[in-house]
Amino acid sequence: MTTTAPVTTPPDLRDFYENPAVPVASGAARSLRQARMLAAALAGTTGQTVLDIGCGDGTAAATAAPLLRGHRLIGVDWSQDALVRARTRLPQVIRGELTGGGLPLRAGAADAVLFSEVVEHLVDPDAALDEIRRVLRPGGHLMLSTPNLAAWYNRGLLLAGVQPVFSEVSLRAIHGRPGSEVVGHLRLYTARALREFVTAAGFDVVRLAGAPFHGVPRALRPLDRLACARPPLASILLLHARRR
């Protein structure tokens, strides 16, 4: 194991994510779809090491656990508050950074990485994927999920001059778009941008799928589920890639 690297994230942003009021759980539908994708990728194997990087309160990993029996599931997060909550759901959690070799794991230690609703929060997503690639073995699986900037309703909102859902212009309040919950999104991706970004980081994309968003108004949820059949229109992008 290596020691944790010095903190490089701006203090104000770190304070934001250490605030217990900031949501750290993921939507159940997204978590289950992603877990099924990972289980299919690991089918026929046992004893694989799976890291849930940015595990938050552990709900996504706990959702995946029944589908990953026989594998070792480890939660990783930088937030001490999140790790306290994750310990109630996961048998093993560790603290680690995503920059400067900060994950406390040797190179090639992991067979798969869950990276759920994290990349949109990062100041330096390039360094994060470099670090994930370091800890994954060659051929290891990356299961990444992130909100879709080009979700079906965001296309209409932009045409109407409204700030897209998922995007935030402030860490203090929501301005110019529907919703009221500030969660700290710094970057958003379209399906095409996500594919290109992951490919450039040294991964081969295996599959891109869509998932619904739990915050969509109830009356629109049937449409949101239908949009999952066309990932570029879906609320959430689910990407499976393998390390070269």
One Martini backbone bead per residue (centre of mass of N, CA, C, O) as a GRO file, in nm:
protein
  244
    1MET     BB    1   0.100   0.033   0.014
    2THR     BB    2   0.016   0.369   0.008
    3THR     BB    3   0.020   0.691   0.065
    4THR     BB    4  -0.144   0.968   0.105
    5ALA     BB    5  -0.190   1.234  -0.064
    6PRO     BB    6  -0.197   1.544  -0.094
    7VAL     BB    7  -0.407   1.794  -0.087
    8THR     BB    8  -0.563   1.957  -0.396
    9THR     BB    9  -0.824   2.063  -0.298
   10PRO     BB   10  -1.017   2.303  -0.243
   11PRO     BB   11  -1.129   2.379   0.064
   12ASP     BB   12  -1.424   2.460  -0.003
   13LEU     BB   13  -1.493   2.191  -0.148
   14ARG     BB   14  -1.432   2.001   0.083
   15ASP     BB   15  -1.638   2.120   0.280
   16PHE     BB   16  -1.884   2.054   0.111
   17TYR     BB   17  -1.842   1.729   0.121
   18GLU     BB   18  -1.839   1.727   0.451
   19ASN     BB   19  -2.129   1.791   0.447
   20PRO     BB   20  -2.406   1.618   0.566
   21ALA     BB   21  -2.621   1.767   0.366
   22VAL     BB   22  -2.484   1.634   0.137
   23PRO     BB   23  -2.547   1.430  -0.104
   24VAL     BB   24  -2.438   1.054  -0.132
   25ALA     BB   25  -2.658   0.923  -0.291
   26SER     BB   26  -2.807   0.693  -0.513
   27GLY     BB   27  -2.995   0.575  -0.746
   28ALA     BB   28  -3.148   0.273  -0.763
   29ALA     BB   29  -3.177   0.222  -1.070
   30ARG     BB   30  -2.884   0.283  -1.143
   31SER     BB   31  -2.743   0.085  -0.952
   32LEU     BB   32  -2.870  -0.176  -1.067
   33ARG     BB   33  -2.779  -0.153  -1.360
   34GLN     BB   34  -2.477  -0.142  -1.297
   35ALA     BB   35  -2.457  -0.409  -1.142
   36ARG     BB   36  -2.543  -0.588  -1.382
   37MET     BB   37  -2.309  -0.516  -1.566
   38LEU     BB   38  -2.087  -0.621  -1.376
   39ALA     BB   39  -2.184  -0.910  -1.340
   40ALA     BB   40  -2.156  -0.980  -1.642
   41ALA     BB   41  -1.845  -0.919  -1.661
   42LEU     BB   42  -1.788  -1.142  -1.408
   43ALA     BB   43  -1.873  -1.385  -1.530
   44GLY     BB   44  -1.705  -1.685  -1.423
   45THR     BB   45  -1.596  -1.551  -1.160
   46THR     BB   46  -1.368  -1.521  -0.874
   47GLY     BB   47  -1.215  -1.310  -0.643
   48GLN     BB   48  -1.271  -1.021  -0.710
   49THR     BB   49  -1.166  -0.682  -0.714
   50VAL     BB   50  -1.389  -0.421  -0.596
   51LEU     BB   51  -1.417  -0.077  -0.653
   52ASP     BB   52  -1.580   0.198  -0.481
   53ILE     BB   53  -1.537   0.506  -0.613
   54GLY     BB   54  -1.717   0.710  -0.440
   55CYS     BB   55  -1.930   0.566  -0.227
   56GLY     BB   56  -2.027   0.721  -0.001
   57ASP     BB   57  -2.285   0.557   0.180
   58GLY     BB   58  -2.297   0.261   0.012
   59THR     BB   59  -2.553   0.197  -0.167
   60ALA     BB   60  -2.438   0.097  -0.437
   61ALA     BB   61  -2.271  -0.141  -0.322
   62ALA     BB   62  -2.509  -0.277  -0.174
   63THR     BB   63  -2.664  -0.336  -0.437
   64ALA     BB   64  -2.429  -0.513  -0.569
   65ALA     BB   65  -2.354  -0.744  -0.368
   66PRO     BB   66  -2.566  -0.977  -0.445
   67LEU     BB   67  -2.422  -0.986  -0.750
   68LEU     BB   68  -2.107  -1.030  -0.598
   69ARG     BB   69  -2.063  -1.304  -0.511
   70GLY     BB   70  -1.719  -1.387  -0.441
   71HIS     BB   71  -1.638  -1.094  -0.404
   72ARG     BB   72  -1.441  -0.801  -0.345
   73LEU     BB   73  -1.572  -0.520  -0.161
   74ILE     BB   74  -1.462  -0.171  -0.186
   75GLY     BB   75  -1.471   0.129  -0.023
   76VAL     BB   76  -1.416   0.470  -0.156
   77ASP     BB   77  -1.318   0.779   0.014
   78TRP     BB   78  -1.263   1.123   0.126
   79SER     BB   79  -1.507   1.128   0.316
   80GLN     BB   80  -1.563   1.088   0.643
   81ASP     BB   81  -1.871   1.097   0.653
   82ALA     BB   82  -1.924   0.883   0.436
   83LEU     BB   83  -1.766   0.648   0.574
   84VAL     BB   84  -1.939   0.621   0.822
   85ARG     BB   85  -2.189   0.529   0.655
   86ALA     BB   86  -2.059   0.294   0.488
   87ARG     BB   87  -1.993   0.102   0.736
   88THR     BB   88  -2.305   0.006   0.757
   89ARG     BB   89  -2.283  -0.156   0.449
   90LEU     BB   90  -1.971  -0.228   0.458
   91PRO     BB   91  -1.691  -0.432   0.528
   92GLN     BB   92  -1.504  -0.226   0.341
   93VAL     BB   93  -1.316   0.077   0.403
   94ILE     BB   94  -1.145   0.358   0.243
   95ARG     BB   95  -0.912   0.615   0.221
   96GLY     BB   96  -0.902   0.835  -0.079
   97GLU     BB   97  -0.752   0.962  -0.358
   98LEU     BB   98  -0.748   1.092  -0.721
   99THR     BB   99  -0.453   1.207  -0.678
  100GLY     BB  100  -0.120   1.142  -0.686
  101GLY     BB  101  -0.145   0.839  -0.593
  102GLY     BB  102  -0.388   0.825  -0.352
  103LEU     BB  103  -0.445   0.535  -0.368
  104PRO     BB  104  -0.412   0.263  -0.128
  105LEU     BB  105  -0.276   0.109  -0.396
  106ARG     BB  106  -0.158  -0.096  -0.607
  107ALA     BB  107  -0.076  -0.175  -0.903
  108GLY     BB  108  -0.327  -0.382  -1.028
  109ALA     BB  109  -0.534  -0.460  -0.777
  110ALA     BB  110  -0.782  -0.434  -0.969
  111ASP     BB  111  -1.067  -0.563  -1.159
  112ALA     BB  112  -1.275  -0.333  -1.058
  113VAL     BB  113  -1.472  -0.023  -1.117
  114LEU     BB  114  -1.672   0.191  -0.941
  115PHE     BB  115  -1.807   0.512  -1.093
  116SER     BB  116  -2.052   0.687  -0.922
  117GLU     BB  117  -2.125   0.999  -0.947
  118VAL     BB  118  -1.821   1.166  -0.978
  119VAL     BB  119  -1.696   1.313  -1.232
  120GLU     BB  120  -1.887   1.577  -1.200
  121HIS     BB  121  -1.706   1.672  -0.923
  122LEU     BB  122  -1.436   1.729  -1.071
  123VAL     BB  123  -1.151   1.913  -1.133
  124ASP     BB  124  -0.965   1.637  -1.223
  125PRO     BB  125  -1.050   1.384  -1.434
  126ASP     BB  126  -0.781   1.292  -1.556
  127ALA     BB  127  -0.639   1.206  -1.292
  128ALA     BB  128  -0.853   1.001  -1.209
  129LEU     BB  129  -0.820   0.804  -1.453
  130ASP     BB  130  -0.524   0.752  -1.405
  131GLU     BB  131  -0.564   0.618  -1.124
  132ILE     BB  132  -0.757   0.396  -1.212
  133ARG     BB  133  -0.564   0.269  -1.416
  134ARG     BB  134  -0.344   0.194  -1.214
  135VAL     BB  135  -0.531  -0.007  -1.026
  136LEU     BB  136  -0.582  -0.151  -1.281
  137ARG     BB  137  -0.582  -0.409  -1.461
  138PRO     BB  138  -0.541  -0.549  -1.739
  139GLY     BB  139  -0.879  -0.562  -1.845
  140GLY     BB  140  -1.021  -0.401  -1.659
  141HIS     BB  141  -1.312  -0.268  -1.507
  142LEU     BB  142  -1.526   0.012  -1.599
  143MET     BB  143  -1.796   0.171  -1.404
  144LEU     BB  144  -1.963   0.447  -1.536
  145SER     BB  145  -2.147   0.727  -1.396
  146THR     BB  146  -2.355   0.999  -1.542
  147PRO     BB  147  -2.488   1.272  -1.623
  148ASN     BB  148  -2.685   1.406  -1.895
  149LEU     BB  149  -2.670   1.687  -2.074
  150ALA     BB  150  -2.857   1.544  -2.327
  151ALA     BB  151  -3.113   1.511  -2.214
  152TRP     BB  152  -3.428   1.531  -2.324
  153TYR     BB  153  -3.504   1.784  -2.139
  154ASN     BB  154  -3.249   1.963  -2.187
  155ARG     BB  155  -3.306   2.034  -2.480
  156GLY     BB  156  -3.562   2.200  -2.416
  157LEU     BB  157  -3.446   2.397  -2.207
  158LEU     BB  158  -3.238   2.534  -2.392
  159LEU     BB  159  -3.443   2.641  -2.601
  160ALA     BB  160  -3.580   2.813  -2.348
  161GLY     BB  161  -3.332   2.928  -2.165
  162VAL     BB  162  -3.262   2.691  -1.964
  163GLN     BB  163  -3.105   2.547  -1.729
  164PRO     BB  164  -2.979   2.253  -1.691
  165VAL     BB  165  -3.003   1.972  -1.562
  166PHE     BB  166  -2.730   1.924  -1.320
  167SER     BB  167  -2.653   2.207  -1.339
  168GLU     BB  168  -2.414   2.445  -1.181
  169VAL     BB  169  -2.334   2.793  -1.064
  170SER     BB  170  -2.345   2.700  -0.753
  171LEU     BB  171  -2.284   2.611  -0.395
  172ARG     BB  172  -2.555   2.766  -0.262
  173ALA     BB  173  -2.748   2.761  -0.526
  174ILE     BB  174  -3.015   2.760  -0.741
  175HIS     BB  175  -2.994   2.873  -1.092
  176GLY     BB  176  -3.210   2.865  -1.376
  177ARG     BB  177  -3.346   2.591  -1.261
  178PRO     BB  178  -3.465   2.314  -1.174
  179GLY     BB  179  -3.476   2.286  -0.846
  180SER     BB  180  -3.286   2.275  -0.499
  181GLU     BB  181  -3.032   2.083  -0.513
  182VAL     BB  182  -2.704   2.088  -0.398
  183VAL     BB  183  -2.410   1.877  -0.529
  184GLY     BB  184  -2.145   1.973  -0.708
  185HIS     BB  185  -2.141   2.032  -1.014
  186LEU     BB  186  -1.873   2.079  -1.267
  187ARG     BB  187  -1.943   1.842  -1.481
  188LEU     BB  188  -2.055   1.758  -1.818
  189TYR     BB  189  -2.192   1.492  -2.032
  190THR     BB  190  -2.198   1.340  -2.319
  191ALA     BB  191  -2.183   1.056  -2.486
  192ARG     BB  192  -1.951   1.140  -2.672
  193ALA     BB  193  -1.761   1.268  -2.462
  194LEU     BB  194  -1.729   1.020  -2.282
  195ARG     BB  195  -1.603   0.831  -2.482
  196GLU     BB  196  -1.355   1.009  -2.553
  197PHE     BB  197  -1.242   1.043  -2.269
  198VAL     BB  198  -1.197   0.740  -2.198
  199THR     BB  199  -1.024   0.665  -2.442
  200ALA     BB  200  -0.791   0.875  -2.386
  201ALA     BB  201  -0.731   0.721  -2.093
  202GLY     BB  202  -0.704   0.393  -2.178
  203PHE     BB  203  -0.986   0.291  -2.294
  204ASP     BB  204  -1.238   0.048  -2.381
  205VAL     BB  205  -1.542   0.055  -2.509
  206VAL     BB  206  -1.821  -0.164  -2.463
  207ARG     BB  207  -2.063   0.014  -2.321
  208LEU     BB  208  -2.372   0.209  -2.364
  209ALA     BB  209  -2.609   0.326  -2.129
  210GLY     BB  210  -2.924   0.376  -1.964
  211ALA     BB  211  -3.083   0.584  -1.704
  212PRO     BB  212  -3.278   0.690  -1.468
  213PHE     BB  213  -3.423   0.967  -1.281
  214HIS     BB  214  -3.545   1.025  -0.961
  215GLY     BB  215  -3.617   1.351  -1.014
  216VAL     BB  216  -3.840   1.298  -1.192
  217PRO     BB  217  -4.140   1.353  -1.249
  218ARG     BB  218  -4.388   1.128  -1.232
  219ALA     BB  219  -4.529   1.193  -1.513
  220LEU     BB  220  -4.226   1.151  -1.669
  221ARG     BB  221  -4.112   0.859  -1.617
  222PRO     BB  222  -4.193   0.697  -1.870
  223LEU     BB  223  -4.013   0.867  -2.060
  224ASP     BB  224  -3.746   0.815  -1.914
  225ARG     BB  225  -3.745   0.509  -1.963
  226LEU     BB  226  -3.757   0.520  -2.273
  227ALA     BB  227  -3.482   0.681  -2.312
  228CYS     BB  228  -3.288   0.438  -2.239
  229ALA     BB  229  -3.282   0.317  -2.536
  230ARG     BB  230  -3.131   0.612  -2.576
  231PRO     BB  231  -2.855   0.715  -2.435
  232PRO     BB  232  -2.828   1.018  -2.550
  233LEU     BB  233  -3.126   1.073  -2.386
  234ALA     BB  234  -3.064   1.000  -2.117
  235SER     BB  235  -3.014   1.084  -1.792
  236ILE     BB  236  -2.812   0.836  -1.763
  237LEU     BB  237  -2.480   0.727  -1.788
  238LEU     BB  238  -2.358   0.395  -1.883
  239LEU     BB  239  -2.020   0.280  -1.857
  240HIS     BB  240  -1.823   0.030  -2.026
  241ALA     BB  241  -1.479  -0.045  -1.956
  242ARG     BB  242  -1.137  -0.124  -2.061
  243ARG     BB  243  -0.822  -0.179  -1.990
  244ARG     BB  244  -0.530  -0.169  -2.189
   0.00000   0.00000   0.00000
